[in-house]
Amino acid sequence: MDLSSCCWRLRCSGTRDPVFLTGGSFPPDCPVCSETRIKLSVYGVNDGHQQTSNFLGSSSFSVADLLQFKDQQLSLSLRTADDSATVGTVVLSRLKMGEIEDGEVDHITADMHQKCTLVYESSHGTINDKDNGPIMNSVFKNAVCKVYRFQTVDSKWMLVREQMAECTLSFSVPKQLIALYIQEDTCRIQELKDLGELSPHWDNLRKDVISRYDQIIKEYQDTLTELEKHTGPSFKPSCSKGQKYLEFVPINLHTQRMRVTCPRKTDSFYDVVTVGAPASHSQGFKSGGLQKLLSKYESEKKSHSTAYQCIYYPPDQTARAREILSVVSQLQPLISALADQLLQAQHCSTEALRDVLKSLEEKTDQFVHALKDELVKSALLALHAARPGYVSKSQSSTPSSPHKADSHPGVTEESHTVCNNVNGSQTPQKEGKATPVRSDSIPHHKEYDEEEWDRVWASVAKSLNCVIATVDKLQEQDNNNQESVPCNTLADVITSHSPDRPLTAVDGRDQLGVVVQSLKECVSAVAERARRSVIFVLLQEAAGSSAQGLQLQQRRDTVFSQALAALACGFVMRLYAGLEDKGFLRQLHAVGLVAQFESLLSTYSEEIGMLEDMEVGISDLHRVTFRITEAASEEAVSLQPTISGRRDRYTVEVPLPHHAFQTLPDELREGKPLRVLPVLFNVGINEQQTIAERFGDISLQERINQKNFEILEGYYKSLTNTVPSECLPCFQTQTDIKELLDTLGQNVVTKKRKNVEILWLAGMICRRMNGIRFTSCKSAKDRTSMSVTLEQCSLLRDEHQLNKDYFVRALDCMRSGLLAQGEVAQWDDPEAGSIAINKPASRHFYPIALLLVSSHLLVDWLLYVYGYLMFYH
């Protein structure tokens, strides 16, 4: 059986009696048994830069040989290639990840001359195993592991295990999002068609908008088809970042987990998600990123609106229109379902009837409140003005009653006979059908009654009051054994219910059915009017935008897809790690989690555009909520997260196996929406940032850091007011979160070059608040690997008493993994390898020798480490 993917190469220099700090490990899915034989070869390196070496000797042993020794050590003789002579001895030690017992500590401490370490793990993880359980393996694939042993300040030994894995969400999230984009745009086309007859001007604009949506749908369908064909690793390497069909996929999305086993202590886990900055590389950054392009687009949209005889709606109003559309779509079927439940509950207990009535009242109040908006009212008038044959009051024969072209304060007056307002509704009244048009159209010869809408949506409240009164009378009748008194307010119900009906001819229960049906019909009619009015607002927005608006929507979709894939990956990883942490689960459903994105992009050249893309993409994650569901089975396909929703709001459902789901708090099992608050902090650290700070502009970075500090501070206040401090994790460093926040606040307003303290402080605060950590640069390689390895060594020093003499050695071990493999020419790019060809995939190793070759990286690394050491000393 081929086990070449489990080969290790260890290197130690500067001594003839080396002690290797990096060990070898078999991953859980590796088919190792007691008969498996392992070969150990030793080389003498002649020239480290040119990778020339000479063979010294080798030896082999079986797993059974190593396991049979009680002292967990195996001494082997190294033999020459022809087996003619013994050239030396190597000692292997067997260690197990997990809590180290006292006897093991003494043994490891006393043995300072062991030469190599072999770490073994259980071949079958438990269901909640933080590293290798079935839950983890369903989402995280192709793990690459490294194991180290470092000395602590009290001369003990700690074991450190790094595991990096790919995430299936790199592709599954973009594919689900693209399908939702296609579905949403297809529905939008149908909604535009359902607006009914429009004047020739507006009908042509509608056709133009529909053709744009058709173009987007066609491109997205082609992209989805190509993604469905994708095979291979579950990540996109940076060399593919410009490929069009992969533009929705994040760059180098990986999870990195450091597991630390210390003497007489429970294992500790430190997670970070590494990903390339969410950005649209396929469209490029010649004109900037999303932040700049959106600002320019909004300023130009006013002139385009005038040219197309449209009304300009500011972004907050178009966002409000989408919100109203979403609320109406959610509440109308819910109200209808509750109304049906009310009819069924009248045959049950009084308490059940009251509970359903209370829910119906709450949802109907929300519905009425959402429609009590001037935007809807002005949009209805605008749609009426867009009908064929519309004549404005200024052209009518009644000059004494002037017409207000715009009843909404944020809308500008435009054309006279063609377009006065933008949005409206087509739902007609029962009277005045003089023209041969659709039954749901407003009569074109009739002047629009601006107060009619107030009466229509108010009738919903009146219908609800009638339902409440009828229920009260039913209960009174049951209590007093008397006939219920007819409801005198039924005449206030909309015209779909006849007020002349003899109410005395029906009993109380039939009467409840009548008023409930009236409420449903009234809600349906009002919802249809409101829906078409806001759709007309969105038509105005689309018609008044240039071709640039189409590209901006595609760019925003692309960046959001990358950001959401990373966020979903981080959420799933954090949830799996905290399934047994009651404090974390309480915090999760009470206030949600903070997701801290650490960016190392510069504010110079094209990376400015990347940062502008990233800022908008991370900000758009506020529209995402999570829900935990029970999986249909424990198969991997059933444990994959799923996404639903529209562009204004998405929900990510994370399924858990039955037994894990049943241990959750009631709030989580009931499907409570879970909030994740994204924050972004950026500090450029490369040589381009040096140019930007001396000769360019860093205001973008300063604004981002200041804005997100305020968001983080607001989350902390909410956290402390809701969740007790016992729910938060404990750290050896006792610095208070409030003190860290105060220091961070001072740093974000301090004028200081390459102020990496901002990133370290934000990272510490995130970990202390049970947050999700992300680290990004352009491609999640060089700068990201430096940041991750430095943070890991700092955690070992601050939280696990890493000996100060081992800090640099530990850093070198974590950064020299690929160089030690002896194939620098082929693996110096962390993405060159692939599991399929038995090479580690996109590992965040950063060989220290590579720093010596690349002068600017060496300077960056020295500045980064120097700043960090100055911060702590």
Long-range contacts (C-beta under 8 A, 24 or more apart in sequence): 1-31, 2-838, 3-30, 3-31, 3-32, 3-36, 4-838, 5-30, 5-835, 5-838, 5-839, 6-30, 6-32, 9-820, 9-821, 9-822, 10-116, 10-820, 11-45, 11-816, 11-819, 11-820, 13-45, 13-48, 17-113, 18-115, 19-112, 19-113, 19-114, 19-115, 20-115, 20-116, 20-117, 21-148, 21-149, 21-150, 21-806, 21-809, 21-810, 21-813, 22-146, 22-147, 22-148, 22-813, 22-817, 22-820, 23-95, 23-116, 23-117, 23-118, 23-119, 23-147, 23-148, 23-149, 24-116, 24-117, 24-118, 24-119, 24-147, 25-118, 25-119, 25-120, 25-121, 25-145, 25-146, 25-147, 25-161, 26-120, 26-121, 27-121, 27-132, 27-143, 27-145, 28-121, 28-122, 28-123, 28-124, 28-125, 28-131, 28-132, 29-137, 32-63, 32-123, 33-63, 34-62, 34-63, 34-64, 34-67, 35-62, 35-63, 35-64, 36-62, 36-63, 37-61, 37-62, 37-63, 38-62, 38-63, 40-76, 40-78, 40-90, 40-92, 40-116, 42-78, 42-88, 42-90, 48-849, 49-849, 51-822, 51-824, 51-825, 53-822, 55-81, 56-87, 56-88, 57-81, 57-86, 57-87, 57-88, 59-90, 61-92, 66-92, 66-94, 66-118, 67-94, 69-94, 71-107, 72-107, 73-111, 73-114, 90-115, 90-116, 91-115, 91-116, 92-116, 92-117, 92-118, 93-117, 93-118, 94-118, 94-119, 94-120, 95-119, 95-120, 95-149, 95-159, 96-120, 96-121, 97-121, 97-147, 97-159, 97-161, 97-259, 97-261, 97-267, 98-261, 98-267, 99-261, 99-264, 99-265, 99-266, 99-267, 100-159, 100-261, 100-262, 100-263, 100-264, 102-263, 102-264, 105-156, 105-157, 105-263, 105-264, 108-149, 108-156, 108-157, 109-155, 109-156, 109-157, 117-147, 117-149, 119-147, 119-159, 119-161, 127-657, 127-659, 127-660, 128-576, 128-579, 128-580, 128-660, 130-257, 130-259, 130-269, 130-576, 130-577, 131-163, 131-257, 131-259, 133-576, 134-634, 134-636, 134-639, 134-657, 135-576, 135-639, 135-656, 135-657, 135-660, 136-576, 137-636, 138-168, 138-636, 138-639, 138-640, 139-167, 139-168, 139-169, 139-569, 139-572, 139-639, 139-640, 139-641, 140-165, 140-166, 140-167, 140-168, 140-255, 140-573, 141-165, 141-166, 141-167, 141-168, 141-234, 142-166, 142-233, 142-234, 142-835, 142-841, 144-840, 144-841, 144-843, 146-814, 146-817, 148-810, 148-813, 148-814, 150-796, 150-802, 150-803, 150-806, 150-809, 150-810, 151-802, 151-803, 151-805, 151-806, 152-262, 152-263, 152-800, 152-801, 152-802, 152-803, 153-801, 153-802, 153-803, 153-804, 154-801, 155-803, 156-262, 156-263, 157-263, 158-260, 158-261, 158-262, 158-263, 158-796, 158-800, 158-802, 159-260, 159-261, 160-258, 160-259, 160-260, 160-261, 160-796, 160-810, 161-258, 161-259, 161-260, 161-261, 162-256, 162-257, 162-258, 162-792, 162-814, 163-256, 163-257, 163-259, 164-254, 164-255, 164-256, 164-257, 164-842, 164-843, 164-844, 165-254, 165-255, 165-257, 166-233, 166-234, 166-235, 166-253, 166-254, 166-841, 166-842, 167-234, 167-235, 167-253, 167-254, 167-255, 167-565, 167-569, 168-234, 168-640, 169-253, 169-565, 169-568, 169-569, 169-572, 169-641, 170-234, 170-235, 170-236, 170-249, 170-250, 170-253, 170-565, 170-569, 171-227, 171-230, 171-234, 171-249, 172-640, 172-641, 173-561, 173-564, 173-565, 173-568, 173-641, 173-643, 174-227, 174-248, 174-249, 174-561, 174-562, 174-565, 175-224, 175-227, 175-228, 176-642, 176-643, 177-248, 177-557, 177-560, 177-561, 177-564, 177-643, 177-650, 178-220, 178-223, 178-224, 178-227, 178-248, 178-561, 179-224, 180-643, 180-644, 180-645, 180-646, 180-650, 181-216, 181-220, 181-557, 181-647, 182-217, 182-220, 182-221, 182-224, 184-646, 184-647, 185-213, 185-216, 185-217, 185-220, 186-213, 186-217, 188-213, 188-535, 188-538, 189-213, 189-214, 191-531, 191-532, 191-535, 192-535, 192-539, 194-532, 195-383, 195-426, 195-532, 195-535, 195-536, 195-539, 196-426, 196-437, 196-438, 196-440, 196-441, 197-387, 197-388, 197-437, 197-438, 197-441, 198-386, 198-387, 198-388, 199-386, 199-387, 199-388, 199-389, 199-390, 199-418, 200-388, 201-309, 201-418, 201-419, 202-386, 202-418, 202-419, 202-539, 205-308, 205-310, 205-539, 205-543, 206-539, 206-543, 208-543, 209-539, 209-542, 209-543, 212-542, 212-550, 215-550, 216-550, 216-553, 216-554, 219-554, 223-247, 223-248, 232-834, 232-836, 233-834, 233-835, 233-836, 233-841, 233-842, 235-841, 235-842, 237-831, 237-842, 238-276, 238-778, 238-779, 238-780, 238-781, 238-831, 239-831, 241-276, 241-281, 241-779, 242-281, 242-282, 243-282, 244-282, 247-280, 247-281, 247-282, 247-283, 247-558, 248-557, 248-558, 248-561, 248-562, 249-561, 249-562, 249-565, 250-275, 250-276, 250-278, 250-561, 250-562, 250-563, 250-565, 250-566, 251-275, 251-276, 251-277, 251-562, 251-779, 251-780, 252-276, 252-779, 252-780, 252-781, 252-831, 252-842, 253-565, 253-566, 253-569, 253-780, 254-780, 254-842, 254-844, 255-569, 255-573, 256-788, 256-844, 257-573, 258-792, 258-795, 260-795, 260-796, 260-799, 260-800, 262-800, 262-801, 268-799, 268-800, 269-577, 270-767, 270-792, 270-795, 271-573, 271-574, 271-577, 271-772, 271-773, 272-773, 272-774, 272-775, 272-788, 272-791, 273-566, 273-569, 273-570, 273-573, 273-772, 273-773, 273-774, 273-775, 274-774, 274-775, 274-776, 274-780, 274-784, 274-788, 274-844, 275-562, 275-566, 275-774, 275-776, 275-780, 276-562, 276-776, 276-777, 276-778, 276-779, 276-780, 277-599, 277-601, 277-610, 277-611, 277-613, 277-614, 277-776, 277-777, 277-778, 278-559, 278-560, 278-562, 278-563, 278-566, 278-613, 278-614, 278-617, 278-618, 278-776, 279-559, 279-562, 279-609, 279-610, 279-613, 279-614, 279-617, 280-555, 280-558, 280-559, 280-613, 282-558, 283-551, 283-554, 283-555, 283-558, 284-606, 284-609, 285-606, 285-607, 285-608, 285-609, 285-610, 285-613, 286-606, 286-609, 287-609, 288-608, 288-609, 288-612, 289-608, 289-609, 289-610, 289-611, 289-612, 289-613, 289-614, 289-615, 289-616, 290-552, 290-555, 290-556, 290-559, 290-612, 290-613, 290-615, 290-616, 290-617, 291-612, 291-613, 291-615, 291-616, 291-700, 292-609, 292-612, 293-548, 293-552, 293-555, 293-612, 294-552, 294-616, 297-545, 297-548, 297-549, 297-552, 300-546, 300-548, 301-541, 301-544, 301-545, 301-546, 301-549, 304-544, 304-545, 304-546, 305-412, 305-414, 305-540, 305-544, 306-414, 308-543, 308-544, 309-414, 309-415, 309-418, 309-419, 310-414, 310-419, 310-422, 310-540, 310-543, 310-544, 311-382, 311-406, 311-411, 311-412, 311-414, 311-419, 311-421, 311-422, 311-540, 311-544, 312-411, 312-412, 312-544, 313-410, 313-411, 313-422, 313-537, 313-540, 313-541, 314-410, 317-375, 317-408, 317-410, 317-537, 318-537, 318-538, 318-541, 319-648, 320-373, 320-375, 321-375, 321-379, 321-423, 321-534, 321-537, 321-538, 322-534, 322-538, 322-647, 322-648, 323-648, 324-370, 324-371, 324-373, 324-375, 324-376, 324-530, 324-534, 325-531, 325-534, 325-535, 325-538, 326-646, 326-648, 326-649, 327-366, 327-367, 327-370, 328-367, 328-370, 328-371, 328-527, 328-530, 328-531, 328-534, 329-531, 331-363, 331-366, 331-367, 331-370, 331-527, 332-367, 332-523, 332-524, 332-527, 334-363, 335-360, 335-363, 335-364, 335-367, 335-519, 335-520, 335-523, 336-520, 336-523, 336-524, 338-363, 339-516, 339-519, 339-520, 342-467, 342-471, 342-512, 342-516, 343-512, 343-513, 343-516, 346-471, 346-474, 346-509, 346-512, 350-475, 350-478, 353-471, 353-475, 357-467, 357-468, 357-471, 360-464, 360-467, 361-464, 361-468, 364-460, 364-461, 364-464, 364-519, 364-523, 367-460, 367-523, 367-527, 368-457, 368-458, 368-460, 368-461, 371-457, 371-526, 371-530, 372-457, 374-407, 374-408, 374-409, 375-408, 375-423, 375-534, 375-537, 376-423, 376-453, 376-530, 376-533, 376-534, 377-407, 377-408, 377-450, 377-453, 377-454, 378-406, 378-407, 378-408, 378-411, 378-421, 378-422, 378-423, 379-408, 379-421, 379-422, 379-423, 379-424, 379-425, 379-533, 379-534, 379-536, 379-537, 380-423, 380-424, 380-425, 380-448, 380-453, 380-529, 380-533, 381-407, 381-420, 381-421, 381-424, 381-448, 381-450, 382-419, 382-420, 382-421, 382-422, 382-423, 382-424, 382-533, 382-536, 382-537, 382-540, 383-421, 383-422, 383-423, 383-424, 383-425, 383-426, 383-442, 383-532, 383-533, 383-536, 384-424, 384-425, 384-442, 384-448, 385-419, 385-420, 385-421, 385-424, 385-448, 386-418, 386-419, 386-422, 386-424, 386-536, 387-441, 387-442, 387-444, 388-444, 389-435, 389-444, 389-445, 390-417, 390-444, 391-417, 392-416, 392-417, 392-420, 393-447, 396-447, 404-450, 407-450, 422-536, 422-537, 422-539, 422-540, 423-532, 423-533, 423-534, 423-535, 423-536, 423-537, 423-539, 423-540, 424-532, 424-533, 424-536, 425-453, 425-528, 425-529, 425-530, 425-532, 425-533, 426-529, 426-532, 427-525, 427-528, 427-529, 427-532, 429-495, 430-495, 440-528, 453-529, 456-494, 456-525, 456-526, 456-529, 457-526, 457-530, 459-492, 459-493, 459-494, 459-522, 459-526, 460-519, 460-522, 460-523, 460-526, 462-489, 462-492, 462-493, 463-492, 463-493, 463-494, 463-515, 463-518, 463-519, 463-522, 463-523, 464-519, 465-489, 466-490, 466-492, 466-493, 466-515, 466-518, 466-519, 467-512, 467-515, 467-516, 467-519, 470-508, 470-511, 470-512, 470-515, 471-512, 473-508, 474-508, 474-509, 474-512, 477-508, 483-507, 483-508, 484-508, 484-511, 486-511, 487-511, 487-515, 490-514, 490-515, 490-518, 493-518, 493-522, 494-518, 494-521, 494-522, 494-525, 496-521, 496-522, 496-525, 497-521, 555-613, 556-616, 556-617, 556-620, 557-647, 559-613, 559-614, 559-616, 559-617, 559-620, 560-617, 560-620, 560-621, 562-617, 563-614, 563-617, 563-618, 563-620, 563-621, 563-678, 564-621, 564-624, 564-643, 564-650, 564-652, 566-774, 567-595, 567-621, 567-624, 567-676, 567-678, 567-772, 568-641, 568-643, 568-652, 570-595, 570-772, 570-773, 570-774, 571-595, 571-626, 571-652, 571-654, 571-676, 571-772, 572-641, 572-654, 573-772, 574-770, 574-772, 575-628, 575-654, 578-770, 579-656, 579-660, 579-663, 579-664, 580-663, 582-665, 582-727, 583-723, 583-726, 583-727, 583-728, 583-770, 584-727, 584-770, 585-664, 585-665, 585-668, 586-665, 586-723, 586-727, 587-719, 587-723, 587-727, 587-728, 587-770, 588-668, 588-674, 589-665, 589-667, 589-668, 589-672, 589-674, 590-722, 590-723, 591-675, 591-715, 591-718, 591-719, 591-722, 591-723, 592-674, 592-675, 592-676, 592-677, 593-674, 593-675, 593-676, 593-677, 593-770, 593-771, 593-772, 594-676, 594-677, 594-678, 594-679, 594-712, 594-715, 594-766, 594-769, 594-771, 594-772, 595-621, 595-676, 595-677, 595-678, 595-679, 595-771, 595-772, 595-774, 596-679, 596-681, 596-712, 596-762, 596-763, 596-765, 596-766, 596-771, 596-772, 596-773, 596-774, 597-678, 597-679, 597-680, 597-681, 597-774, 597-776, 598-681, 598-759, 598-762, 598-763, 598-773, 598-774, 598-775, 598-776, 598-787, 599-680, 599-681, 599-682, 599-683, 599-776, 599-777, 600-682, 600-683, 600-684, 600-685, 600-686, 600-759, 600-775, 600-776, 600-777, 600-783, 600-784, 600-787, 601-682, 601-684, 601-776, 601-777, 601-778, 602-684, 602-685, 602-686, 602-688, 602-689, 602-692, 603-684, 603-689, 603-692, 603-696, 603-697, 603-698, 603-700, 603-701, 604-684, 604-688, 604-689, 604-691, 604-692, 604-696, 605-688, 607-684, 607-688, 607-778, 608-700, 610-778, 611-682, 611-700, 611-701, 611-704, 612-700, 614-680, 614-776, 615-680, 615-700, 615-704, 618-678, 618-679, 618-680, 619-678, 619-680, 621-676, 621-678, 622-677, 622-678, 623-647, 623-648, 623-649, 623-650, 624-649, 624-650, 624-651, 624-652, 624-676, 625-649, 625-650, 625-651, 625-652, 625-673, 625-674, 625-675, 625-676, 626-651, 626-652, 626-653, 626-654, 626-673, 626-674, 626-676, 627-651, 627-652, 627-653, 627-654, 627-671, 627-672, 627-673, 627-674, 628-653, 628-654, 628-655, 628-656, 628-661, 628-664, 628-668, 628-669, 628-671, 628-674, 629-653, 629-654, 629-655, 629-656, 629-661, 629-671, 630-655, 630-656, 630-658, 630-661, 630-669, 631-655, 631-656, 631-657, 631-658, 631-661, 634-658, 676-772, 677-711, 677-715, 679-708, 679-711, 679-712, 679-715, 679-762, 680-704, 680-708, 681-705, 681-708, 681-709, 681-758, 681-759, 681-762, 683-754, 683-755, 683-756, 683-758, 683-759, 684-754, 685-754, 685-756, 685-783, 685-860, 685-863, 685-864, 686-783, 686-856, 686-860, 687-856, 687-859, 687-860, 689-754, 690-753, 690-754, 693-753, 693-754, 702-748, 705-748, 705-758, 706-748, 706-749, 709-744, 709-745, 709-748, 712-741, 712-744, 712-762, 712-765, 713-741, 713-745, 715-769, 716-741, 716-765, 716-769, 719-769, 727-770, 728-768, 728-769, 728-770, 729-767, 729-768, 729-770, 731-767, 731-768, 731-798, 731-799, 732-798, 732-799, 732-800, 732-801, 733-798, 733-799, 735-764, 737-765, 737-768, 737-769, 740-764, 740-765, 740-768, 741-765, 754-863, 754-867, 756-864, 756-867, 756-868, 756-871, 757-867, 757-871, 759-787, 760-791, 760-794, 760-868, 760-871, 763-791, 780-844, 781-829, 781-830, 781-831, 781-844, 782-846, 782-857, 783-860, 784-844, 785-815, 785-830, 785-844, 785-845, 785-846, 786-815, 786-846, 786-860, 786-861, 786-864, 787-864, 788-844, 789-814, 789-815, 789-844, 789-846, 790-864, 790-865, 790-868, 794-868, 794-872, 812-848, 814-845, 815-845, 815-846, 815-847, 815-848, 816-845, 816-847, 816-848, 816-849, 817-843, 817-845, 817-847, 818-843, 818-845, 818-847, 819-845, 819-847, 819-848, 819-849, 819-850, 824-849
